[in-house]
Amino acid sequence: MRPIPRPALLATIFVFNLIEFLQSGMIVFASAPTMGRIGASPEQYSLVTALYAAVAVLSISQITVLVQRFGWRDFLLGAVLVFLGGSWLCAGATSVGAFATGRILMAAGGGVFMTAARMMVNLIPPSPQRIQGIAAFGGALASGMAVAPVTAASLVDADAWSGIFLLLALLGAIAGAATLLWMPADAVTLDGTRSGFDPGDGMLLGGGAFLLLFALQRLSYDWHGERALVAGLLAAGAGLLAWFVLSHRRHGQPFVRLEMLRSRRYLTGLAIFSVCYGLLGTFNGLMPHLVQRVLGVAYRQAGELQSAGLSAAVPTFVVMLLLVKRRPHPTKFYVTAFMLLAAFGWHFAHLDPATPAWRGVAPWIGLFGAFVVPGMAVTALHSFKDLQHDNVLFSNAQQLKNMLGQFGLALGSGCAAILLQQRGALHGARLAENAAAAPAILAQQGALLAGIDAFWALVWIGVAGAAVLAFQRRFA
């Protein structure tokens, strides 16, 4: 293998991961305009979202198999081409069917980008220099998360909704060019234990993931009316995934080895990652509720507010990198991160709706950005230490973590929707009994009180997380 210029490798890692976080942030923020563009009901849109996530889970599970078969360059070029096809199809979509097909293609190709970007870090020879790869990866996470809302809002406000997908296609083309120029043709770093694909296991994984994710999506509008259906979907999805695990462990060449689950360090990291992904899903559900519904902020300004606040993730990541080189022990980072989450919840639980949004909202959203980046990055640095001796097992561990991330995001979003609906209905009924205000005002006040309850839940999660992680010893 010819040496890859370090700047080129770091740029490639950055672009692939940037696509993932820019895409997920823009699609979430532009969900309402997207439904209007393609004429989708909330139920239809949730089906498309579940299909995307399920296909992404299946794609992530096959990364090691495909890299070993085709090599890094051909695998990534194929993924980019499929992603580009899906992006172009979505950009021109005017119906649910066309949009769903495009999103499935985007998941099949682009669902692997974040996992592959993290695995590319291992193309840097084992040394302290690998921190440069982690920096490129984390920098893309922070940057993509920060710019996604304002980018989506600006494009939609300019009547250029298709630009969301054309921008992603442009970045995908850049990633493809970098792959063609610099990625190795062989499967270096993954040329150890061979992995095999089993169609039956793939069907179990894909089917279980879809049913579980579809049920989590339906939590937002079916939980109070059709609990039996949602519970049945959850049970069926969980059952298929359990069947997959039992079946997959018996194969001599599984596509995801599960020996990493014997590492308590990795299991601890997996739990922290899942909490962070769940809280990110909760954030994605809470902020539009508060900013647009309760405070009445216009769509474009809401994107600007959210991006301005989340931009705090970038300097937070830089400071964390400087500190972790000298004092890598994670406890101080975890305690600080979860206390920032508690402070975030505390502020919005006491928010005065009359406060100007640029003073009462934007700076305080930064607390969440300052929570999620170190929460994930520190866990990434420490969770995989027991697995560094085996590149294939390390890559499988990355795959499993990111597969679970899809479920965490859906669960966090669904739980936020249930809490807001339940508390909103309760507060609305109490306000109607004791006030004679107009229905619109009562609905707004009920939504505000429901949001306050949800942010109080974040306060307690932050405090509990800080307390528990202050005494964890798995990363010692």
N, C-alpha and C positions, 0 to 999 in steps of 0.2 A: 504494500500500500504506500503510495506516495504521501509524504507529509502534507497535512492540510494547514494552510496558513492560519495562525491563531486568530487574527482579526476576522478572517472569512468565516471560520467556524463559529465564533461568538456572534457574528451578525446573523448567521443562519439559524442558530438557536433562538436568537431574539425574535426574528421575523416569524418563525413557526409558532412560537408561544404567543406573540402579539396577536396573530390572527385568531387564536382560540379565545383570548379574553376580550378582544375587541368585538368579535362576533357575538359571544354570549351576552355581553353587556348591551350591545346595540339591539339585538333581537328582543331581549327582555324589555328594554325601554320603549321600543317601537311596537309592542304587541298590539295595542289598541288601534293605531293607524294601519297596521298590517291587516287586522281583521276587517277593517273597513275597505281596504284596497281589494282584498280577494273575496269579500262577501262571506266571511266565515262567522258562524256563531261561536260563542265561548266553548261549547262542547266540541265543535269541529276543530277549533284551534288547539284545544287541549289534546285531541287525538293526534294532530300533527306533531305537537311538542313531544308527546310520549313516543311516537314513532321515531323521531329524531334521536331521542335519548337512548332508546333500545338499540337502534342500529349503531349508534356510537359505542355503546357497551360491547356489542359483538365485534365491532371493528377493532377496538382497543385490545380485546382478548386475543386477536390474531396477529398482533404486531411481530412478536418474536418468530412465529411460524413463517410469516411472509418475508421478513428480513433474511432469515436463514435460507429460504428458497431462492430469493431474487437478488439479495444484496441491498445495501442501504440506498444506493442511487436509484435503481430501477423501482424499488418499493415506493420510495418517496415521490418519484416522478409519476408513478401510477396514481398514488393518492392525490397528488396535486391536480392531475388531469380530471379525475372524477369530481374533485371539489370545484374546479373551475366550471365544469358542466352544470353542476347543481346551482352554483352562484348565478350563472347566466340565465338558467331556467327560472330561478326565483325572481331575478330582476325584471323579467318580462311577464311574470305571472299575474293573471287577473281572475283566477279561479282557485278554489281550494285544492282541486286535484293537481293542477300544475304546480302550485306552491308546495304541496306535500311531496310530490315527486322530486322537486328540486332540493327540498330539505333532506330527504332520504339520501340523495346523492352527496350532499354536503356532509352528512354524518358519516357515510361510508368512506369518503376520502378525508375530510377534515377532522373527523372525530379522533383521529390518531395524532394530530399535530402536537398537542401539549405533551403527551406521553413520549412521543418520538424526540421532541426537543430536549426533554430531561435525559433520555437515554443517550443523546448525542454528547452530553457532557463527558461520558465515559470514553469518547474518542480522544480526550486529553489524557495522556499517560498518567498513571497514578502518581500524584504529587500534590503539594499544596496549591499548585497552579489550577487545580480543578475548581477552586473557589471563583475563578474568573467565569467559568461556565455557569456556576450557580448564580453569579451576579447578573449575567446576561439573561438567564431564565427568569430570575426574580424581577429584574428590571422590566421585562416585557409584561409580566403579571401586573405590576403596579401601574405601568403606563397604560396598558390596554383597559384596565378597570377604570382608570381616571378619565380617559378621553372618550370612552364609549357613549355615555349619556349625551354629552354636548354634541358629538358628531351625529348621532341618530336624530336628536331634536332639531339640529340645524338643517339636515337634509330633508326631514319631513316638513318642517316649516317652510322651506324653499320649494315645496311641491316636487321634491326630487327623491321620493321614497326609494326608487330603484337604485339610487346612488349608494345605499347601504350595501347592497350585494355587489355592485360594480367596484366599490372600494375594496371589498374582500377579495374579489377576483383579481384586482390589481396586485394586492399584497400576495395572493397565491401565485401569481405569475412571477413575482420577484423571488418568492421562496423556491419555485421551480427552477429558475435560472441559477440560483445559488446551489441547488442540489446538483444540477447538471455540471456545473463548473468544479465543485469542490468535494461532493460527497463520495466516499469510496464505493467502488463497484462491488466489493465483497461484503461479507457479513461480519467484518471485524468487530470485536467486542461481544458478538453473539454466536461465535463459532464453537461453543462448547456443547452442552447436552442438547441433543436434537429434540425438537418439538414436533408434534404431529397434530393434524386436524381430524376431529371425529365429527361427522355430520350430525349424528344423534345428539351428542353433547352440545353442539352449536345450536341446534333447534331448542333444546331445553333451556340453554342460557338466554337465547334471544326471546323465546316465548315467555319465559319467566320474567325477564326484564321488562318486556312490553306490558304484561298484565299488571305488574307491580307499579310501574311508572304511570300507566294509564289510571290506575286506582288513585295514586297520589295526586295526579292532576285533577281528578274528579272531586277530591276533597273540597275544593273551593266552591262547588255549587251543588253537590249531591249529599253532603254529609248529613244535613238536617232533614232531607226528604227521602233519600234512598240509602240508608245506612246498610241495609242487608246486601244490596248490590255492591257497594264499595267494599264492605267487609269480605264478601265472597271473592271479589277480584284480588284483594290483598292476600287472602288465604291461598288462592290458586297460584298467584305469582310466587309467593314465598315457597309453596310446595314444589313448584317446578324448579326453582333455584336450589332448594335442598336436594332434590333428586339429581340435579346437575352435579352438585358437590360430591355426593356419594358415588355417582357413576364415574366422575372424572378422576377421582383419586385412585381408581383401580386400573387406569390405563398406564401402559409402560412409557408412552411418549405423549403426555398431556400437553395441550396448548398453553395451559397456565399451571405450572407446578405450584403446589400449595404447601410445600415444606416451610415456607417463610412464616406460616401461622404458628410454628413451634417457638418462634422468637417472641419473648414477652416484650422486648423493646419495640419490635415492629408492631405488635398488637396495640401497645400503648399509643404509638404514633398514629396507627390507623384510627383509633378512637378519637384522638384529637383532631385529625384531619376531617373525620366525619362531622364532628361538632362544628368546625369552622365552615365546612360546606353548607351544613344545615343553617347556620346563622347567616351566611351569605344569601341563601334562598329566602330566609325570613326578612332580611334587609330589602331585598328586591320586591317583596310584597308590601312592606310597611311604608317605605318612603313615598311611592306614588300615592298611597292612601292619604298620607299626611299632607304632602306638599300640594298635590293637585286637587284632591277632593275636599280636604278640610280647610287648607289655607287659600285655595282658589288660585294658585299660581298658574300662569299660562304655560303651555307645554314646552315652548322653547326655553323660557326662563327656568323651568324646572330642571331641564337638562343642564343648563349652565350652572345652576346651584349645586346639583349633584356632582358634576365634574369638578367644580371648584373645591368642593369639600373633599372628594376622594383623591384629589391631587396630593393631599398630605401623605398618601401612601408612598410616593416617590422619595421624598427626603427621609421618611421613616426607614425605608429600606436601605438607603445609603448609610444612615447612622448605625443601623443594626449591623451592616457589613463591617463597618469600622470597629465596632465593639466586639463582634464575635471573633475576630482574628486574635484579639488579646485575651478575652475572657469568654470562652465558648460555652460555659455551663448554661443550660437553658432556663433554669428556674426564674432568674430575674426577668428574662424576656417574657415568659409565660405570665407571671404575676402582673407585670406592667401591662401586657396586652389585654388580659381579662379585666383589669381594673379600668382600662380605657373603654372597654365595652360597657362596663357598669356606668361609667361617667356619661357615655353616649346615651344610654337608656335613661339615666337620671335627668339629663338636660331636657330631653324631649318629653319625658313624663311630666315636666313642670313648664313646658313651653307656653308662653302667652301668645295666643293667635294674633294679637295686635302688633307684636314685634315685627319690624321689617325683616323680610326673608333673608336678605343678605347678611343681616346681623344675627338673627335668631336661628337660622338653618345652616347656611353654607359652612361656617367655620366648625360647627359641631358635627357635621357629617364626617369631617376629617378624623374625628375620634374613631369612627368605625374603620376607615382606611388604615389608621395607625394600629388598629387591632388585628385586622385580618392578614396583613402582609407578614408581620413577625410571627403571628400564630402559625401560619402555614410554612413560612421559610425556615423557622427554627426547627419545626418538626421534620421538615425535609432533610435538614442537616444531620439529625440525630437518629431518625427512625431506621435507617438502612445500614447502620454500621455493622450489624451482625451478618449482613448479606454481601458485603463488598468482595468476598473471596470468590464469588460465583456470579459472573456477569449475567448469565441467563436467569438465575434465580432473582438477582437484583432487578432485572428488567420485568420479570413476572410480578414482582412486588409492586413496582411502579404501575403496572397495568391494573392490578387489583385495586390499588388505592384510587386510581382515577375512574375505574368502573364504579366504585362505591360513591365517588363524588357526584355522579349523575343522580343517584338515589338521594343523597344528602340534600342537594339543591331542591329536588322535587318535594321532599319531605318538609323542608323548612318553609318553602312557599305555601304548601298545603296547610300546614299548621298555622301559619300566619293568617291565612284566609279564614280558617275555622274560627280562630280566636276573635278576629275582627267582626265576623258575622254574628257570632254568638253574643259577644259583649255589646256590639252595636244594637242588636235587637233588644237586649235587656235594658240598656240605657235609654233607647228610644221609647220603649213602653213606659218606663218610669217617668221620663220627661213629659210624655203625652198626658199622663195622669195628673201631673202637678203644674203644667204650664199651658198657656193658651196661645203660644206663638204659632206662626205659620208652619206648615208641615216641612217646608224646605229648611227652615232654621232649625227645627227639631232634629231633622235628619243630620244636618251638619254638626250639631252639638253632640248627638249620639255617636257619630263617627269620630269626633274628637275624643270623647271619653273612652271609646273602644281602643283608639290608638294609645291613649295614656296607659290603659291596662296592659297593652302589648309591650310598651316600652318598660313598664315596671317588671314584666317578665324578663326582659333583657338585663335589667339591673341585677336581679337575683341570679341569673345564669352567669353573669360576669363575676359576681362576688363568690359564688360557689366554685366556678372554674379556677379563680385565683387561689382560693383556699385549698382545693384538692391538688392543684399542680404545684403549690408551694412545698408539698410534702412528697411528691412523686420521686421515686429513686430509680426508675428504669433507665433514665438518661444520664445517670451519675457517671 
